[in-house]
């Protein structure tokens, strides 16, 4: 073998070696990268589920407190029916009640005293995305601008809406639980049915085989 052939063969073998090990390294890096992406997607999905649960839990708590606040306001209407109540008085009373909305009521009270009714409503509206939250904020900020005859029906209407939403949620939860219980039962029935068909088919084939033999 002359020198040029030896050089060409050496280059070829070196290239094959690099190609082989490069391919192995590339596949290994690809697998590692793929595993990292999958792990990251799982973590992102878990974070999304946790955030979704937190958001739902927050909304349920806020709506529960709004419902209780409305009951409290209805009592105030009955007690203070002979007196003229202002939005500042109402929100101040609500802020005395400990709970998730207490800080929000403090902020709303501060904005009202500064004459920023719009910002006061925004303080309530930004807690959760449910429009009822913003509507309730608007109601208590505009309290002294609404005629007393309309206040009680408006509060009753809000409570009715919240109650209906809760009933719908409970129904959906009950249906989900019912389906979770019903599915394994139906699966067992289907497996028994399929097993019966399989046995019947097997026995039929056995009879045919016996007839042939």
Residue frames as qw, qx, qy, qz and C-alpha x, y, z in Angstrom:
[[0.000, 0.890, 0.456, 0.000, 0.00, 0.00, 0.00],
 [0.426, 0.409, -0.028, 0.807, 1.49, 3.31, -1.06],
 [0.185, -0.155, -0.439, 0.865, 1.52, 6.40, 1.18],
 [0.320, -0.076, -0.172, -0.929, -1.44, 8.14, -0.48],
 [0.628, -0.264, -0.647, -0.343, -3.69, 5.07, -0.08],
 [0.487, -0.234, -0.676, 0.500, -2.61, 4.77, 3.54],
 [0.004, 0.060, 0.222, -0.973, -3.49, 8.44, 4.19],
 [0.487, -0.153, -0.382, -0.770, -6.89, 8.06, 2.49],
 [0.641, -0.266, -0.719, -0.040, -7.64, 4.90, 4.50],
 [0.340, -0.172, -0.563, 0.733, -6.57, 6.63, 7.74],
 [0.207, -0.019, 0.016, -0.978, -8.82, 9.61, 7.00],
 [0.590, -0.196, -0.565, -0.543, -11.71, 7.29, 6.15],
 [0.593, -0.267, -0.723, 0.232, -11.32, 5.25, 9.36],
 [0.175, -0.118, -0.402, 0.891, -10.96, 8.42, 11.44],
 [0.360, -0.098, -0.205, -0.905, -14.10, 9.83, 9.84],
 [0.640, -0.256, -0.665, -0.287, -16.03, 6.62, 10.52],
 [0.466, -0.216, -0.665, 0.542, -14.84, 6.64, 14.14],
 [0.033, 0.075, 0.213, -0.974, -15.93, 10.26, 14.65],
 [0.489, -0.149, -0.429, -0.745, -19.22, 9.59, 12.89],
 [0.607, -0.264, -0.749, -0.012, -19.94, 6.55, 15.07],
 [0.369, -0.292, -0.573, 0.671, -19.08, 8.20, 18.38],
 [0.115, 0.010, -0.026, -0.993, -20.68, 11.47, 17.28],
 [0.530, -0.255, -0.566, -0.578, -23.89, 9.61, 16.44],
 [0.564, -0.333, -0.712, 0.253, -23.84, 7.86, 19.84],
 [0.224, -0.211, -0.362, 0.880, -23.25, 11.15, 21.68],
 [0.254, -0.099, -0.261, -0.926, -25.91, 12.92, 19.63],
 [0.574, -0.339, -0.666, -0.334, -28.49, 10.22, 20.40],
 [0.493, -0.338, -0.633, 0.492, -27.59, 10.27, 24.08],
 [0.069, -0.126, -0.158, 0.977, -27.84, 14.09, 24.22],
 [0.390, -0.201, -0.459, -0.772, -31.13, 13.93, 22.34],
 [0.576, -0.383, -0.722, -0.028, -32.52, 11.39, 24.84],
 [0.364, -0.301, -0.481, 0.739, -31.36, 13.51, 27.78],
 [0.100, 0.012, -0.094, -0.990, -32.87, 16.62, 26.22],
 [0.486, -0.282, -0.616, -0.552, -36.12, 14.79, 25.51],
 [0.534, -0.395, -0.697, 0.271, -36.28, 13.54, 29.12],
 [0.203, -0.214, -0.293, 0.909, -35.66, 17.07, 30.42],
 [0.274, -0.119, -0.323, -0.898, -38.43, 18.46, 28.18],
 [0.560, -0.362, -0.697, -0.263, -40.85, 15.77, 29.38],
 [0.459, -0.353, -0.591, 0.561, -39.92, 16.43, 33.01],
 [0.041, -0.103, -0.078, 0.991, -40.35, 20.16, 32.50],
 [0.403, -0.236, -0.504, -0.727, -43.75, 19.61, 30.83],
 [0.556, -0.410, -0.720, 0.068, -44.84, 17.43, 33.77],
 [0.326, -0.311, -0.416, 0.790, -43.72, 20.10, 36.23],
 [0.128, -0.022, -0.182, -0.975, -45.47, 22.82, 34.19],
 [0.494, -0.337, -0.650, -0.469, -48.67, 20.74, 34.07],
 [0.512, -0.415, -0.657, 0.365, -48.49, 20.19, 37.83],
 [0.168, -0.200, -0.199, 0.944, -47.93, 23.92, 38.43],
 [0.280, -0.168, -0.410, -0.852, -50.88, 24.74, 36.16],
 [0.546, -0.417, -0.705, -0.177, -53.12, 22.32, 38.06],
 [0.427, -0.375, -0.523, 0.636, -52.00, 23.74, 41.42],
 [0.020, -0.088, 0.022, 0.996, -52.58, 27.33, 40.21],
 [0.398, -0.284, -0.576, -0.655, -55.99, 26.36, 38.85],
 [0.539, -0.459, -0.693, 0.133, -56.93, 24.78, 42.17],
 [0.305, -0.287, -0.338, 0.843, -55.69, 27.85, 44.09],
 [0.141, -0.076, -0.259, -0.953, -57.68, 30.16, 41.81],
 [0.507, -0.380, -0.652, -0.416, -60.84, 28.09, 42.25],
 [0.520, -0.412, -0.621, 0.417, -60.32, 27.86, 46.01],
 [0.157, -0.156, -0.151, 0.964, -59.82, 31.66, 46.23],
 [0.300, -0.207, -0.415, -0.834, -62.97, 32.31, 44.18],
 [0.550, -0.436, -0.703, -0.115, -65.04, 29.98, 46.38],
 [0.430, -0.376, -0.492, 0.658, -63.79, 31.73, 49.54],
 [0.021, -0.048, 0.058, 0.997, -64.40, 35.21, 48.13],
 [0.404, -0.299, -0.543, -0.673, -67.93, 34.35, 46.95],
 [0.535, -0.450, -0.695, 0.171, -68.70, 32.82, 50.35],
 [0.296, -0.321, -0.330, 0.837, -67.57, 36.02, 52.10],
 [0.154, -0.091, -0.285, -0.942, -69.58, 38.18, 49.68],
 [0.488, -0.414, -0.691, -0.335, -72.64, 36.05, 50.43],
 [0.491, -0.473, -0.567, 0.461, -72.06, 36.55, 54.17],
 [0.164, -0.140, -0.053, 0.975, -71.47, 40.29, 53.62],
 [0.291, -0.285, -0.492, -0.770, -74.79, 40.55, 51.80],
 [0.536, -0.514, -0.669, 0.006, -76.57, 38.85, 54.72],
 [0.406, -0.358, -0.348, 0.766, -74.86, 41.34, 57.03],
 [0.008, -0.026, -0.198, -0.980, -75.99, 44.27, 54.83],
 [0.403, -0.437, -0.637, -0.491, -79.57, 43.00, 54.80],
 [0.511, -0.532, -0.577, 0.351, -79.52, 43.04, 58.60],
 [0.254, -0.212, -0.099, 0.938, -78.16, 46.60, 58.57],
 [0.183, -0.275, -0.457, -0.826, -81.01, 47.67, 56.27],
 [0.510, -0.550, -0.638, -0.175, -83.54, 46.26, 58.73],
 [0.515, -0.485, -0.405, 0.579, -81.80, 47.83, 61.74],
 [0.204, -0.350, 0.041, 0.913, -81.01, 51.20, 60.14],
 [0.225, 0.536, 0.713, 0.393, -84.17, 51.48, 58.02],
 [0.080, -0.927, -0.356, 0.092, -85.12, 54.79, 59.62],
 [0.323, -0.758, 0.244, 0.511, -81.62, 56.24, 59.10],
 [0.636, 0.752, -0.155, -0.079, -79.82, 57.30, 55.96],
 [0.783, -0.378, 0.371, 0.326, -76.71, 55.14, 55.45],
 [0.325, 0.828, -0.361, -0.279, -73.77, 56.06, 53.21],
 [0.881, 0.338, -0.318, 0.090, -71.35, 53.87, 51.28],
 [0.209, 0.577, -0.601, 0.512, -68.57, 54.95, 53.67],
 [0.585, -0.357, 0.461, -0.564, -70.64, 53.81, 56.66],
 [0.962, 0.110, 0.007, -0.250, -71.48, 50.47, 54.97],
 [0.745, 0.455, -0.421, 0.247, -67.92, 49.66, 53.89],
 [0.060, -0.575, 0.590, -0.564, -66.59, 50.70, 57.30],
 [0.786, -0.229, 0.347, -0.459, -69.00, 48.21, 58.90],
 [0.953, 0.269, -0.133, -0.043, -67.89, 45.48, 56.47],
 [0.460, 0.611, -0.522, 0.377, -64.21, 46.21, 57.21],
 [0.437, -0.536, 0.519, -0.502, -64.83, 45.43, 60.88],
 [0.963, -0.029, 0.169, -0.208, -65.53, 41.81, 59.97],
 [0.306, -0.565, 0.719, 0.266, -62.31, 39.69, 59.86],
 [0.829, 0.330, 0.451, -0.036, -61.79, 37.69, 56.69],
 [0.646, 0.138, 0.447, 0.603, -60.27, 37.54, 53.24],
 [0.229, 0.731, 0.381, 0.519, -61.97, 40.76, 52.09],
 [0.407, -0.806, -0.255, 0.346, -61.10, 42.87, 55.13],
 [0.428, -0.363, 0.255, 0.787, -57.98, 44.44, 53.55],
 [0.191, 0.381, 0.607, 0.671, -59.95, 45.11, 50.36],
 [0.196, -0.841, -0.497, -0.092, -62.64, 46.95, 52.33],
 [0.446, -0.672, -0.032, 0.591, -59.92, 49.06, 54.00],
 [0.346, -0.074, 0.457, 0.816, -58.52, 50.01, 50.58],
 [0.028, 0.605, 0.642, 0.469, -62.00, 50.77, 49.23],
 [0.319, -0.842, -0.378, 0.218, -62.73, 52.95, 52.25],
 [0.431, -0.485, 0.160, 0.744, -59.50, 54.87, 51.70],
 [0.231, 0.179, 0.579, 0.761, -60.30, 55.45, 48.00],
 [0.106, -0.748, -0.613, -0.231, -63.85, 56.61, 48.78],
 [0.372, -0.791, -0.208, 0.438, -62.58, 59.13, 51.33],
 [0.326, -0.345, 0.359, 0.804, -60.26, 60.47, 48.62],
 [0.499, 0.573, 0.084, -0.645, -63.22, 60.70, 46.23],
 [0.212, 0.393, -0.786, -0.427, -61.97, 57.89, 43.96],
 [0.785, 0.066, 0.375, -0.489, -65.13, 55.80, 43.63],
 [0.799, 0.475, -0.312, -0.195, -63.91, 54.15, 40.43],
 [0.314, 0.499, -0.764, 0.263, -60.68, 52.97, 42.07],
 [0.477, -0.226, 0.644, -0.554, -62.66, 51.74, 45.05],
 [0.886, 0.237, 0.112, -0.383, -64.74, 49.51, 42.74],
 [0.643, 0.560, -0.522, 0.011, -61.56, 48.31, 40.99],
 [0.141, -0.485, 0.774, -0.382, -60.14, 47.16, 44.36],
 [0.714, 0.015, 0.571, -0.404, -63.01, 44.69, 44.66],
 [0.806, 0.513, -0.063, -0.290, -63.10, 43.77, 40.96],
 [0.420, 0.654, -0.629, 0.023, -59.43, 42.73, 40.78],
 [0.541, -0.394, 0.686, -0.285, -59.66, 40.07, 43.52],
 [0.524, 0.104, 0.836, 0.125, -61.24, 37.46, 41.24],
 [0.016, 0.043, -0.587, -0.808, -62.46, 37.42, 37.63],
 [0.009, 0.533, 0.846, -0.011, -66.08, 36.62, 38.59],
 [0.008, 0.469, 0.254, 0.846, -68.24, 39.59, 37.43],
 [0.524, -0.697, -0.468, -0.146, -70.41, 39.27, 40.55],
 [0.612, -0.378, -0.236, 0.654, -67.45, 40.45, 42.61],
 [0.210, 0.110, 0.170, 0.956, -67.19, 43.68, 40.59],
 [0.303, -0.558, -0.499, -0.589, -70.97, 44.15, 40.69],
 [0.599, -0.633, -0.450, 0.196, -71.01, 43.80, 44.48],
 [0.476, -0.220, -0.080, 0.848, -68.17, 46.34, 44.72],
 [0.001, 0.319, 0.340, 0.885, -70.14, 48.75, 42.56],
 [0.450, -0.637, -0.564, -0.272, -73.25, 48.24, 44.72],
 [0.579, -0.613, -0.351, 0.408, -71.59, 49.12, 48.02],
 [0.364, -0.092, 0.083, 0.923, -69.66, 52.06, 46.53],
 [0.158, -0.297, -0.380, -0.861, -72.87, 53.48, 45.00],
 [0.224, -0.384, -0.850, 0.281, -74.89, 52.59, 48.12],
 [0.002, -0.536, -0.397, 0.745, -76.04, 56.11, 49.02],
 [0.211, 0.276, -0.379, -0.858, -76.99, 56.80, 45.38],
 [0.300, -0.187, -0.874, -0.334, -79.42, 53.87, 45.23],
 [0.535, -0.403, -0.013, -0.743, -82.95, 54.29, 46.60],
 [0.335, -0.284, 0.793, -0.423, -83.61, 52.25, 49.78],
 [0.819, 0.205, 0.256, -0.471, -86.52, 50.46, 48.05],
 [0.780, 0.520, -0.329, -0.112, -84.13, 48.99, 45.49],
 [0.008, -0.641, 0.735, -0.222, -81.34, 47.99, 47.87],
 [0.638, -0.170, 0.674, -0.330, -83.04, 45.00, 49.52],
 [0.877, 0.401, 0.180, -0.192, -84.20, 43.40, 46.22],
 [0.485, 0.739, -0.465, 0.043, -80.73, 43.93, 44.74],
 [0.211, -0.525, 0.780, -0.268, -79.08, 42.18, 47.70],
 [0.780, 0.053, 0.538, -0.315, -81.58, 39.31, 47.54],
 [0.781, 0.599, -0.092, -0.152, -80.92, 38.95, 43.81],
 [0.237, 0.696, -0.665, 0.129, -77.14, 38.72, 44.39],
 [0.452, -0.316, 0.771, -0.318, -77.59, 36.09, 47.09],
 [0.850, 0.288, 0.320, -0.303, -79.93, 34.09, 44.86],
 [0.642, 0.684, -0.342, -0.060, -77.39, 34.14, 42.01],
 [0.012, 0.592, -0.773, 0.227, -74.54, 33.03, 44.30],
 [0.658, -0.105, 0.647, -0.370, -76.75, 30.28, 45.74],
 [0.854, 0.455, 0.086, -0.237, -77.62, 29.03, 42.24],
 [0.434, 0.699, -0.566, 0.055, -73.93, 29.00, 41.25],
 [0.259, -0.438, 0.801, -0.316, -73.10, 26.95, 44.37],
 [0.802, 0.129, 0.460, -0.360, -75.94, 24.50, 43.65],
 [0.757, 0.606, -0.202, -0.138, -74.66, 24.05, 40.07],
 [0.180, 0.647, -0.719, 0.180, -71.12, 23.40, 41.37],
 [0.508, -0.243, 0.738, -0.372, -72.40, 20.85, 43.88],
 [0.863, 0.336, 0.212, -0.313, -74.40, 19.08, 41.17],
 [0.609, 0.663, -0.435, -0.010, -71.34, 18.87, 38.91],
 [0.089, -0.536, 0.787, -0.294, -69.25, 17.55, 41.80],
 [0.704, -0.027, 0.591, -0.393, -71.92, 14.94, 42.62],
 [0.836, 0.500, -0.031, -0.223, -72.10, 13.89, 38.94],
 [0.372, 0.672, -0.632, 0.101, -68.31, 13.54, 38.76],
 [0.334, -0.353, 0.798, -0.355, -68.30, 11.37, 41.92],
 [0.812, 0.201, 0.382, -0.392, -71.20, 9.32, 40.56],
 [0.736, 0.604, -0.280, -0.123, -69.38, 8.74, 37.25],
 [0.112, 0.610, -0.756, 0.211, -66.18, 7.79, 39.11],
 [0.528, -0.148, 0.746, -0.377, -68.14, 5.16, 41.08],
 [0.807, 0.390, 0.230, -0.380, -70.23, 4.00, 38.11],
 [0.487, 0.681, -0.509, -0.203, -67.31, 3.51, 35.70],
 [0.056, -0.393, 0.912, -0.108, -65.55, 0.63, 37.56],
 [0.613, 0.164, 0.658, -0.406, -68.91, -1.14, 37.95],
 [0.716, 0.606, 0.000, -0.347, -69.62, -0.87, 34.23],
 [0.270, 0.649, -0.705, -0.097, -66.06, -1.97, 33.44],
 [0.326, -0.198, 0.897, -0.225, -66.53, -5.13, 35.55],
 [0.704, 0.390, 0.440, -0.400, -69.84, -5.86, 33.81],
 [0.584, 0.699, -0.303, -0.280, -68.19, -5.46, 30.40],
 [0.052, 0.526, -0.849, 0.024, -65.31, -7.75, 31.39],
 [0.520, 0.035, 0.796, -0.306, -67.77, -10.42, 32.61],
 [0.702, 0.568, 0.185, -0.388, -69.75, -10.07, 29.37],
 [0.430, 0.699, -0.542, -0.180, -66.60, -10.35, 27.21],
 [0.194, -0.358, 0.901, -0.148, -65.44, -13.33, 29.24],
 [0.665, 0.250, 0.599, -0.371, -68.82, -15.00, 28.66],
 [0.663, 0.672, -0.122, -0.307, -68.57, -14.40, 24.89],
 [0.175, 0.636, -0.750, -0.048, -65.01, -15.76, 24.88],
 [0.403, -0.146, 0.873, -0.233, -66.04, -18.95, 26.73],
 [0.717, 0.441, 0.390, -0.373, -69.06, -19.44, 24.47],
 [0.540, 0.721, -0.363, -0.236, -66.88, -18.97, 21.38],
 [0.035, -0.518, 0.853, -0.059, -64.24, -21.36, 22.74],
 [0.562, 0.056, 0.770, -0.296, -66.85, -24.05, 23.48],
 [0.708, 0.595, 0.123, -0.359, -68.36, -23.61, 20.03],
 [0.380, 0.701, -0.587, -0.138, -64.96, -24.02, 18.38],
 [0.278, -0.326, 0.885, -0.182, -64.31, -27.09, 20.54],
 [0.706, 0.290, 0.552, -0.337, -67.58, -28.68, 19.36],
 [0.636, 0.701, -0.186, -0.264, -66.69, -27.99, 15.73],
 [0.126, 0.620, -0.774, 0.000, -63.22, -29.52, 16.25],
 [0.483, -0.105, 0.828, -0.264, -64.73, -32.61, 17.90],
 [0.748, 0.488, 0.281, -0.352, -67.16, -32.99, 14.97],
 [0.496, 0.724, -0.447, -0.176, -64.33, -32.82, 12.44],
 [0.024, -0.480, 0.867, -0.130, -62.20, -35.30, 14.36]]
